[in-house]
Amino acid sequence: MSGLFRMVALGAALLAAGCGGRSEIAFDGEVYRARAAQDETRQDFTVSVRPVSAGLQGARLAGAHEAKRYCIVNYGSSRIAWTVGPETEASTLPVEGNTLTLAGTCDPQ
């Protein structure tokens, strides 16, 4: 019975973690805090990642990871049509303070 209880508790913890909309993700040896939020519709979203000062490439990767997680949780697909994405030219990426913001639309197809 205790094995079943552990599995249910683990499942509940993973479900709760997936619903939070934010995570701490390590890329390039640095930990980034990434948070996905819906825009006007749930399909459209933004992802805020910090600290960019730890490395722009790592922040881009952490943002892309969080965006994919958001789309998988909400639409069952990791496909994204980026408005401002990880491949956007570095000089045009929106960085304010120490936060990078990416934006896109989940593509459920």
C-alpha positions in Angstrom: 0.0 0.0 0.0 2.8 2.4 0.8 4.2 2.0 -2.8 0.8 3.0 -4.2 0.7 6.0 -1.9 4.1 7.1 -3.0 3.2 6.9 -6.6 0.0 8.9 -6.1 1.9 11.5 -4.0 4.6 11.8 -6.7 2.0 12.2 -9.4 0.2 14.9 -7.5 3.6 16.7 -6.9 4.4 16.6 -10.6 1.0 17.8 -11.6 1.2 20.7 -9.2 4.7 21.6 -10.5 3.4 21.5 -14.0 0.6 24.0 -13.3 2.7 26.6 -11.6 3.7 28.4 -14.8 7.3 29.0 -13.6 10.4 26.9 -13.2 14.1 27.2 -12.5 16.1 25.7 -15.3 19.9 25.1 -15.6 21.5 25.7 -19.0 25.2 26.3 -19.8 25.9 25.6 -16.1 23.7 28.5 -14.9 20.2 28.5 -13.3 17.6 30.6 -14.9 14.1 31.5 -13.6 11.6 31.2 -16.4 7.9 32.0 -16.2 5.3 31.5 -18.9 2.1 33.5 -18.9 -0.8 33.7 -21.3 -1.5 36.8 -23.2 -5.1 37.7 -24.3 -5.8 34.1 -25.2 -4.3 31.0 -23.7 -2.7 30.1 -27.1 -0.7 33.3 -27.1 2.0 33.5 -24.4 5.1 35.3 -23.1 8.0 33.9 -21.3 10.1 35.9 -18.9 13.6 34.6 -18.2 16.2 35.9 -15.7 19.0 36.6 -15.0 20.1 37.4 -18.6 23.4 38.5 -17.0 24.2 34.8 -16.4 24.4 34.4 -20.2 22.1 35.3 -23.1 22.4 31.9 -24.8 21.4 30.0 -21.7 18.5 32.5 -21.1 17.3 31.8 -24.7 17.4 28.1 -24.1 15.6 28.3 -20.8 12.9 30.5 -22.4 12.4 28.0 -25.3 12.2 25.2 -22.8 9.6 26.9 -20.6 7.6 27.9 -23.7 7.5 24.3 -24.9 6.5 23.1 -21.5 3.7 25.7 -21.5 2.4 24.6 -24.9 2.6 20.9 -24.0 0.7 21.4 -20.8 -2.0 23.5 -22.5 -2.2 22.0 -26.0 -0.3 18.7 -26.0 2.2 19.9 -28.6 5.6 21.6 -28.4 5.1 23.4 -31.7 5.4 27.1 -31.4 5.0 30.0 -33.9 7.4 32.6 -32.4 6.8 36.3 -32.5 10.1 36.9 -30.6 11.9 33.6 -30.1 15.2 32.1 -29.2 16.4 32.5 -32.8 15.7 36.3 -32.9 18.7 38.5 -33.6 20.4 39.3 -30.3 20.4 43.0 -30.9 16.6 43.0 -31.2 15.7 40.8 -28.3 13.6 42.6 -25.7 15.8 42.7 -22.5 14.7 45.0 -19.8 16.8 45.1 -16.6 18.0 41.6 -16.2 15.0 39.9 -17.9 14.6 38.5 -21.4 11.0 38.3 -22.7 10.1 35.8 -25.5 6.6 35.6 -27.1 4.8 33.2 -29.3 1.7 31.2 -30.1 1.2 27.5 -29.3 0.4 25.6 -32.5 -1.7 22.6 -31.5 -1.5 21.0 -35.0 
